[in-house]
Amino acid sequence: GSTISETTTASSIGTGTTTITPEQTGSTISETTTASSIGTGTMTITPEQTGSTISETTTTSSIGTGTITITPVQTGSTISETTTT
């Protein structure tokens, strides 16, 4: 029931940076994503508090909607989010 806020900066041809700040900890999780205007990007999230790696794959188009799926390694649960870029 907690809220995770993130800010994404992306260009149609380049590299975007997403910063996630979990409210429950106050720590900052930084991730870098590479996306193309027609293709697929991959994001890797490394939580500072655990050192574990959470991998997510995002598909984005220059005019449409992308989907990001986060699978926390430590729990096995799946967090799904949809992003429009």
Biopython code that builds the backbone (N, CA, C, O; Angstrom):
import numpy as np
from Bio.PDB.StructureBuilder import StructureBuilder

atoms = [
    (1, "GLY", "N", (0.797, -1.202, 0.000)),
    (1, "GLY", "CA", (0.000, 0.000, 0.000)),
    (1, "GLY", "C", (0.832, 1.256, 0.000)),
    (1, "GLY", "O", (0.299, 2.365, -0.020)),
    (2, "SER", "N", (2.161, 1.083, 0.023)),
    (2, "SER", "CA", (3.029, 2.247, -0.007)),
    (2, "SER", "C", (3.133, 2.786, -1.419)),
    (2, "SER", "O", (2.785, 2.108, -2.386)),
    (3, "THR", "N", (3.611, 4.000, -1.527)),
    (3, "THR", "CA", (3.741, 4.634, -2.827)),
    (3, "THR", "C", (5.206, 4.829, -3.160)),
    (3, "THR", "O", (5.976, 5.344, -2.349)),
    (4, "ILE", "N", (5.583, 4.419, -4.347)),
    (4, "ILE", "CA", (6.934, 4.659, -4.828)),
    (4, "ILE", "C", (6.850, 5.709, -5.926)),
    (4, "ILE", "O", (6.157, 5.523, -6.926)),
    (5, "SER", "N", (7.553, 6.798, -5.732)),
    (5, "SER", "CA", (7.548, 7.865, -6.718)),
    (5, "SER", "C", (8.825, 7.805, -7.529)),
    (5, "SER", "O", (9.898, 7.528, -6.993)),
    (6, "GLU", "N", (8.710, 8.064, -8.818)),
    (6, "GLU", "CA", (9.904, 8.113, -9.632)),
    (6, "GLU", "C", (9.772, 9.214, -10.669)),
    (6, "GLU", "O", (8.679, 9.551, -11.124)),
    (7, "THR", "N", (10.926, 9.759, -11.026)),
    (7, "THR", "CA", (10.977, 10.794, -12.044)),
    (7, "THR", "C", (11.811, 10.278, -13.197)),
    (7, "THR", "O", (12.917, 9.779, -12.993)),
    (8, "THR", "N", (11.293, 10.393, -14.399)),
    (8, "THR", "CA", (11.988, 9.857, -15.555)),
    (8, "THR", "C", (12.283, 10.966, -16.552)),
    (8, "THR", "O", (11.409, 11.762, -16.898)),
    (9, "THR", "N", (13.520, 11.004, -17.002)),
    (9, "THR", "CA", (13.897, 11.892, -18.085)),
    (9, "THR", "C", (14.331, 11.033, -19.257)),
    (9, "THR", "O", (15.231, 10.205, -19.114)),
    (10, "ALA", "N", (13.712, 11.215, -20.406)),
    (10, "ALA", "CA", (14.039, 10.370, -21.543)),
    (10, "ALA", "C", (13.986, 11.184, -22.821)),
    (10, "ALA", "O", (13.219, 12.141, -22.933)),
    (11, "SER", "N", (14.816, 10.789, -23.791)),
    (11, "SER", "CA", (14.761, 11.398, -25.101)),
    (11, "SER", "C", (14.397, 10.333, -26.112)),
    (11, "SER", "O", (14.500, 9.139, -25.832)),
    (12, "SER", "N", (13.976, 10.759, -27.278)),
    (12, "SER", "CA", (13.473, 9.808, -28.256)),
    (12, "SER", "C", (14.589, 8.947, -28.832)),
    (12, "SER", "O", (14.322, 7.905, -29.431)),
    (13, "ILE", "N", (15.834, 9.372, -28.657)),
    (13, "ILE", "CA", (16.927, 8.626, -29.273)),
    (13, "ILE", "C", (17.980, 8.209, -28.269)),
    (13, "ILE", "O", (18.963, 7.562, -28.629)),
    (14, "GLY", "N", (17.781, 8.579, -27.001)),
    (14, "GLY", "CA", (18.929, 8.485, -26.135)),
    (14, "GLY", "C", (18.740, 7.741, -24.855)),
    (14, "GLY", "O", (18.084, 6.701, -24.802)),
    (15, "THR", "N", (19.323, 8.290, -23.821)),
    (15, "THR", "CA", (19.397, 7.639, -22.534)),
    (15, "THR", "C", (18.609, 8.441, -21.521)),
    (15, "THR", "O", (18.726, 9.665, -21.453)),
    (16, "GLY", "N", (17.814, 7.754, -20.744)),
    (16, "GLY", "CA", (17.056, 8.414, -19.696)),
    (16, "GLY", "C", (17.508, 7.929, -18.343)),
    (16, "GLY", "O", (18.086, 6.850, -18.219)),
    (17, "THR", "N", (17.249, 8.714, -17.346)),
    (17, "THR", "CA", (17.601, 8.334, -15.990)),
    (17, "THR", "C", (16.349, 8.360, -15.131)),
    (17, "THR", "O", (15.600, 9.337, -15.139)),
    (18, "THR", "N", (16.126, 7.287, -14.394)),
    (18, "THR", "CA", (14.980, 7.210, -13.505)),
    (18, "THR", "C", (15.470, 7.106, -12.069)),
    (18, "THR", "O", (16.324, 6.277, -11.756)),
    (19, "THR", "N", (14.933, 7.940, -11.207)),
    (19, "THR", "CA", (15.271, 7.884, -9.797)),
    (19, "THR", "C", (14.026, 7.513, -9.014)),
    (19, "THR", "O", (12.998, 8.183, -9.105)),
    (20, "ILE", "N", (14.128, 6.447, -8.249)),
    (20, "ILE", "CA", (13.013, 5.990, -7.433)),
    (20, "ILE", "C", (13.340, 6.255, -5.970)),
    (20, "ILE", "O", (14.412, 5.886, -5.489)),
    (21, "THR", "N", (12.420, 6.889, -5.269)),
    (21, "THR", "CA", (12.617, 7.149, -3.855)),
    (21, "THR", "C", (11.508, 6.467, -3.065)),
    (21, "THR", "O", (10.393, 6.983, -2.990)),
    (22, "PRO", "N", (11.804, 5.315, -2.476)),
    (22, "PRO", "CA", (10.784, 4.624, -1.676)),
    (22, "PRO", "C", (10.449, 5.441, -0.435)),
    (22, "PRO", "O", (11.336, 5.858, 0.309)),
    (23, "GLU", "N", (9.154, 5.663, -0.224)),
    (23, "GLU", "CA", (8.752, 6.486, 0.910)),
    (23, "GLU", "C", (9.005, 5.789, 2.235)),
    (23, "GLU", "O", (9.242, 6.438, 3.255)),
    (24, "GLN", "N", (8.952, 4.466, 2.213)),
    (24, "GLN", "CA", (9.042, 3.757, 3.477)),
    (24, "GLN", "C", (10.448, 3.763, 4.065)),
    (24, "GLN", "O", (10.616, 3.522, 5.261)),
    (25, "THR", "N", (11.452, 4.032, 3.249)),
    (25, "THR", "CA", (12.809, 4.028, 3.759)),
    (25, "THR", "C", (13.445, 5.399, 3.679)),
    (25, "THR", "O", (14.280, 5.745, 4.515)),
    (26, "GLY", "N", (13.069, 6.172, 2.700)),
    (26, "GLY", "CA", (13.686, 7.460, 2.508)),
    (26, "GLY", "C", (14.974, 7.377, 1.723)),
    (26, "GLY", "O", (15.571, 8.402, 1.394)),
    (27, "SER", "N", (15.410, 6.159, 1.418)),
    (27, "SER", "CA", (16.623, 6.006, 0.638)),
    (27, "SER", "C", (16.324, 6.254, -0.827)),
    (27, "SER", "O", (15.165, 6.240, -1.240)),
    (28, "THR", "N", (17.350, 6.476, -1.600)),
    (28, "THR", "CA", (17.181, 6.740, -3.013)),
    (28, "THR", "C", (17.751, 5.591, -3.821)),
    (28, "THR", "O", (18.891, 5.176, -3.617)),
    (29, "ILE", "N", (16.950, 5.084, -4.736)),
    (29, "ILE", "CA", (17.415, 4.050, -5.644)),
    (29, "ILE", "C", (17.548, 4.688, -7.019)),
    (29, "ILE", "O", (16.585, 5.234, -7.557)),
    (30, "SER", "N", (18.735, 4.614, -7.577)),
    (30, "SER", "CA", (18.969, 5.207, -8.876)),
    (30, "SER", "C", (19.068, 4.118, -9.925)),
    (30, "SER", "O", (19.628, 3.051, -9.674)),
    (31, "GLU", "N", (18.525, 4.387, -11.099)),
    (31, "GLU", "CA", (18.645, 3.435, -12.187)),
    (31, "GLU", "C", (18.841, 4.202, -13.479)),
    (31, "GLU", "O", (18.383, 5.336, -13.620)),
    (32, "THR", "N", (19.520, 3.579, -14.408)),
    (32, "THR", "CA", (19.750, 4.184, -15.706)),
    (32, "THR", "C", (19.147, 3.289, -16.764)),
    (32, "THR", "O", (19.362, 2.077, -16.761)),
    (33, "THR", "N", (18.400, 3.878, -17.659)),
    (33, "THR", "CA", (17.801, 3.092, -18.726)),
    (33, "THR", "C", (18.218, 3.637, -20.081)),
    (33, "THR", "O", (18.328, 4.847, -20.274)),
    (34, "THR", "N", (18.444, 2.739, -21.001)),
    (34, "THR", "CA", (18.746, 3.118, -22.367)),
    (34, "THR", "C", (17.577, 2.700, -23.235)),
    (34, "THR", "O", (17.176, 1.536, -23.222)),
    (35, "ALA", "N", (17.033, 3.630, -23.980)),
    (35, "ALA", "CA", (15.881, 3.326, -24.813)),
    (35, "ALA", "C", (16.057, 3.969, -26.173)),
    (35, "ALA", "O", (16.678, 5.025, -26.295)),
    (36, "SER", "N", (15.508, 3.331, -27.198)),
    (36, "SER", "CA", (15.523, 3.914, -28.525)),
    (36, "SER", "C", (14.104, 4.276, -28.910)),
    (36, "SER", "O", (13.150, 3.831, -28.273)),
    (37, "SER", "N", (13.959, 5.082, -29.950)),
    (37, "SER", "CA", (12.646, 5.576, -30.311)),
    (37, "SER", "C", (11.764, 4.474, -30.863)),
    (37, "SER", "O", (10.546, 4.637, -30.945)),
    (38, "ILE", "N", (12.354, 3.368, -31.238)),
    (38, "ILE", "CA", (11.568, 2.294, -31.841)),
    (38, "ILE", "C", (11.745, 0.980, -31.108)),
    (38, "ILE", "O", (11.170, -0.028, -31.520)),
    (39, "GLY", "N", (12.523, 0.956, -30.033)),
    (39, "GLY", "CA", (12.980, -0.335, -29.566)),
    (39, "GLY", "C", (12.728, -0.639, -28.120)),
    (39, "GLY", "O", (11.758, -0.173, -27.520)),
    (40, "THR", "N", (13.616, -1.426, -27.571)),
    (40, "THR", "CA", (13.480, -1.973, -26.237)),
    (40, "THR", "C", (14.631, -1.501, -25.370)),
    (40, "THR", "O", (15.784, -1.501, -25.801)),
    (41, "GLY", "N", (14.320, -1.104, -24.158)),
    (41, "GLY", "CA", (15.352, -0.710, -23.211)),
    (41, "GLY", "C", (15.364, -1.645, -22.028)),
    (41, "GLY", "O", (14.375, -2.325, -21.754)),
    (42, "THR", "N", (16.474, -1.682, -21.328)),
    (42, "THR", "CA", (16.586, -2.518, -20.145)),
    (42, "THR", "C", (16.997, -1.653, -18.964)),
    (42, "THR", "O", (17.906, -0.829, -19.066)),
    (43, "MET", "N", (16.312, -1.853, -17.839)),
    (43, "MET", "CA", (16.662, -1.125, -16.633)),
    (43, "MET", "C", (17.142, -2.111, -15.580)),
    (43, "MET", "O", (16.594, -3.204, -15.436)),
    (44, "THR", "N", (18.167, -1.710, -14.849)),
    (44, "THR", "CA", (18.608, -2.500, -13.713)),
    (44, "THR", "C", (18.554, -1.619, -12.474)),
    (44, "THR", "O", (19.123, -0.528, -12.440)),
    (45, "ILE", "N", (17.864, -2.110, -11.465)),
    (45, "ILE", "CA", (17.756, -1.366, -10.217)),
    (45, "ILE", "C", (18.572, -2.086, -9.152)),
    (45, "ILE", "O", (18.428, -3.294, -8.960)),
    (46, "THR", "N", (19.425, -1.344, -8.463)),
    (46, "THR", "CA", (20.188, -1.921, -7.370)),
    (46, "THR", "C", (19.811, -1.193, -6.087)),
    (46, "THR", "O", (20.258, -0.069, -5.859)),
    (47, "PRO", "N", (19.002, -1.815, -5.256)),
    (47, "PRO", "CA", (18.610, -1.172, -3.997)),
    (47, "PRO", "C", (19.819, -0.985, -3.099)),
    (47, "PRO", "O", (20.596, -1.913, -2.877)),
    (48, "GLU", "N", (19.967, 0.240, -2.582)),
    (48, "GLU", "CA", (21.126, 0.517, -1.752)),
    (48, "GLU", "C", (21.067, -0.217, -0.425)),
    (48, "GLU", "O", (22.098, -0.586, 0.138)),
    (49, "GLN", "N", (19.863, -0.426, 0.069)),
    (49, "GLN", "CA", (19.734, -0.965, 1.410)),
    (49, "GLN", "C", (20.026, -2.459, 1.476)),
    (49, "GLN", "O", (20.308, -2.981, 2.554)),
    (50, "THR", "N", (19.965, -3.149, 0.355)),
    (50, "THR", "CA", (20.179, -4.582, 0.391)),
    (50, "THR", "C", (21.381, -5.001, -0.422)),
    (50, "THR", "O", (22.039, -5.987, -0.091)),
    (51, "GLY", "N", (21.679, -4.274, -1.478)),
    (51, "GLY", "CA", (22.764, -4.665, -2.337)),
    (51, "GLY", "C", (22.348, -5.691, -3.362)),
    (51, "GLY", "O", (23.143, -6.075, -4.220)),
    (52, "SER", "N", (21.093, -6.147, -3.281)),
    (52, "SER", "CA", (20.608, -7.090, -4.268)),
    (52, "SER", "C", (20.262, -6.349, -5.544)),
    (52, "SER", "O", (20.159, -5.123, -5.552)),
    (53, "THR", "N", (20.085, -7.086, -6.606)),
    (53, "THR", "CA", (19.787, -6.485, -7.890)),
    (53, "THR", "C", (18.377, -6.833, -8.313)),
    (53, "THR", "O", (17.991, -8.002, -8.323)),
    (54, "ILE", "N", (17.608, -5.812, -8.661)),
    (54, "ILE", "CA", (16.280, -6.016, -9.207)),
    (54, "ILE", "C", (16.346, -5.664, -10.684)),
    (54, "ILE", "O", (16.707, -4.546, -11.049)),
    (55, "SER", "N", (15.996, -6.619, -11.527)),
    (55, "SER", "CA", (16.045, -6.386, -12.955)),
    (55, "SER", "C", (14.646, -6.139, -13.489)),
    (55, "SER", "O", (13.688, -6.786, -13.066)),
    (56, "GLU", "N", (14.531, -5.212, -14.407)),
    (56, "GLU", "CA", (13.249, -4.985, -15.050)),
    (56, "GLU", "C", (13.494, -4.698, -16.522)),
    (56, "GLU", "O", (14.540, -4.174, -16.903)),
    (57, "THR", "N", (12.528, -5.045, -17.329)),
    (57, "THR", "CA", (12.623, -4.809, -18.761)),
    (57, "THR", "C", (11.504, -3.880, -19.175)),
    (57, "THR", "O", (10.348, -4.073, -18.799)),
    (58, "THR", "N", (11.850, -2.880, -19.946)),
    (58, "THR", "CA", (10.837, -1.941, -20.402)),
    (58, "THR", "C", (10.848, -1.854, -21.916)),
    (58, "THR", "O", (11.910, -1.844, -22.539)),
    (59, "THR", "N", (9.678, -1.792, -22.496)),
    (59, "THR", "CA", (9.546, -1.607, -23.930)),
    (59, "THR", "C", (8.882, -0.266, -24.176)),
    (59, "THR", "O", (7.800, 0.007, -23.656)),
    (60, "THR", "N", (9.535, 0.568, -24.971)),
    (60, "THR", "CA", (8.988, 1.883, -25.219)),
    (60, "THR", "C", (8.985, 2.178, -26.711)),
    (60, "THR", "O", (9.853, 1.709, -27.447)),
    (61, "SER", "N", (8.010, 2.953, -27.149)),
    (61, "SER", "CA", (7.994, 3.448, -28.515)),
    (61, "SER", "C", (7.986, 4.962, -28.476)),
    (61, "SER", "O", (7.688, 5.559, -27.441)),
    (62, "SER", "N", (8.308, 5.581, -29.588)),
    (62, "SER", "CA", (8.447, 7.026, -29.594)),
    (62, "SER", "C", (7.102, 7.721, -29.467)),
    (62, "SER", "O", (7.053, 8.908, -29.144)),
    (63, "ILE", "N", (6.019, 7.013, -29.712)),
    (63, "ILE", "CA", (4.708, 7.645, -29.696)),
    (63, "ILE", "C", (3.754, 6.963, -28.740)),
    (63, "ILE", "O", (2.603, 7.387, -28.627)),
    (64, "GLY", "N", (4.187, 5.927, -28.052)),
    (64, "GLY", "CA", (3.219, 5.089, -27.394)),
    (64, "GLY", "C", (3.459, 4.834, -25.937)),
    (64, "GLY", "O", (3.956, 5.688, -25.203)),
    (65, "THR", "N", (3.102, 3.655, -25.539)),
    (65, "THR", "CA", (3.083, 3.264, -24.147)),
    (65, "THR", "C", (4.068, 2.138, -23.912)),
    (65, "THR", "O", (4.154, 1.202, -24.706)),
    (66, "GLY", "N", (4.802, 2.228, -22.833)),
    (66, "GLY", "CA", (5.723, 1.169, -22.459)),
    (66, "GLY", "C", (5.274, 0.528, -21.174)),
    (66, "GLY", "O", (4.529, 1.127, -20.399)),
    (67, "THR", "N", (5.720, -0.683, -20.944)),
    (67, "THR", "CA", (5.386, -1.395, -19.724)),
    (67, "THR", "C", (6.662, -1.777, -18.995)),
    (67, "THR", "O", (7.602, -2.299, -19.596)),
    (68, "ILE", "N", (6.687, -1.514, -17.706)),
    (68, "ILE", "CA", (7.824, -1.882, -16.881)),
    (68, "ILE", "C", (7.360, -2.918, -15.870)),
    (68, "ILE", "O", (6.371, -2.706, -15.168)),
    (69, "THR", "N", (8.068, -4.031, -15.796)),
    (69, "THR", "CA", (7.772, -5.045, -14.797)),
    (69, "THR", "C", (8.968, -5.179, -13.868)),
    (69, "THR", "O", (10.088, -5.436, -14.309)),
    (70, "ILE", "N", (8.718, -5.004, -12.590)),
    (70, "ILE", "CA", (9.774, -5.126, -11.597)),
    (70, "ILE", "C", (9.545, -6.404, -10.805)),
    (70, "ILE", "O", (8.457, -6.624, -10.273)),
    (71, "THR", "N", (10.561, -7.239, -10.728)),
    (71, "THR", "CA", (10.475, -8.461, -9.943)),
    (71, "THR", "C", (11.534, -8.412, -8.845)),
    (71, "THR", "O", (12.709, -8.672, -9.108)),
    (72, "PRO", "N", (11.135, -8.085, -7.629)),
    (72, "PRO", "CA", (12.100, -8.056, -6.529)),
    (72, "PRO", "C", (12.674, -9.444, -6.281)),
    (72, "PRO", "O", (11.935, -10.419, -6.140)),
    (73, "VAL", "N", (13.998, -9.519, -6.229)),
    (73, "VAL", "CA", (14.651, -10.810, -6.067)),
    (73, "VAL", "C", (14.425, -11.359, -4.669)),
    (73, "VAL", "O", (14.276, -12.565, -4.478)),
    (74, "GLN", "N", (14.403, -10.455, -3.691)),
    (74, "GLN", "CA", (14.360, -10.904, -2.318)),
    (74, "GLN", "C", (13.008, -11.457, -1.913)),
    (74, "GLN", "O", (12.920, -12.190, -0.928)),
    (75, "THR", "N", (11.956, -11.128, -2.639)),
    (75, "THR", "CA", (10.638, -11.590, -2.243)),
    (75, "THR", "C", (10.014, -12.501, -3.279)),
    (75, "THR", "O", (9.233, -13.391, -2.944)),
    (76, "GLY", "N", (10.360, -12.278, -4.540)),
    (76, "GLY", "CA", (9.756, -13.067, -5.588)),
    (76, "GLY", "C", (8.431, -12.508, -6.047)),
    (76, "GLY", "O", (7.824, -13.032, -6.981)),
    (77, "SER", "N", (7.967, -11.437, -5.394)),
    (77, "SER", "CA", (6.721, -10.831, -5.815)),
    (77, "SER", "C", (6.961, -9.981, -7.051)),
    (77, "SER", "O", (8.097, -9.611, -7.348)),
    (78, "THR", "N", (5.913, -9.680, -7.754)),
    (78, "THR", "CA", (6.033, -8.903, -8.976)),
    (78, "THR", "C", (5.305, -7.577, -8.827)),
    (78, "THR", "O", (4.135, -7.535, -8.448)),
    (79, "ILE", "N", (6.007, -6.506, -9.129)),
    (79, "ILE", "CA", (5.402, -5.186, -9.130)),
    (79, "ILE", "C", (5.319, -4.735, -10.576)),
    (79, "ILE", "O", (6.343, -4.615, -11.248)),
    (80, "SER", "N", (4.124, -4.488, -11.057)),
    (80, "SER", "CA", (3.945, -4.062, -12.435)),
    (80, "SER", "C", (3.576, -2.588, -12.471)),
    (80, "SER", "O", (2.791, -2.104, -11.655)),
    (81, "GLU", "N", (4.155, -1.890, -13.426)),
    (81, "GLU", "CA", (3.785, -0.505, -13.608)),
    (81, "GLU", "C", (3.806, -0.206, -15.094)),
    (81, "GLU", "O", (4.562, -0.807, -15.857)),
    (82, "THR", "N", (2.967, 0.727, -15.486)),
    (82, "THR", "CA", (2.892, 1.116, -16.886)),
    (82, "THR", "C", (3.336, 2.553, -17.024)),
    (82, "THR", "O", (2.892, 3.426, -16.279)),
    (83, "THR", "N", (4.214, 2.794, -17.981)),
    (83, "THR", "CA", (4.694, 4.142, -18.205)),
    (83, "THR", "C", (4.419, 4.558, -19.633)),
    (83, "THR", "O", (4.544, 3.759, -20.561)),
    (84, "THR", "N", (4.043, 5.814, -19.803)),
    (84, "THR", "CA", (3.841, 6.365, -21.135)),
    (84, "THR", "C", (4.962, 7.331, -21.435)),
    (84, "THR", "O", (5.216, 8.258, -20.666)),
    (85, "THR", "N", (5.638, 7.118, -22.557)),
    (85, "THR", "CA", (6.760, 7.976, -22.902)),
    (85, "THR", "C", (6.533, 8.606, -24.253)),
    (85, "THR", "O", (7.373, 9.371, -24.727)),
]
sb = StructureBuilder()
sb.init_structure("model")
sb.init_model(0)
sb.init_chain("A")
sb.init_seg("    ")
for serial, (resi, resn, name, xyz) in enumerate(atoms, 1):
    if name == "N":
        sb.init_residue(resn, " ", resi, " ")
    sb.init_atom(name, np.array(xyz, "f"), 0.0, 1.0, " ", f" {name:<3s}", serial, name[0])
structure = sb.get_structure()
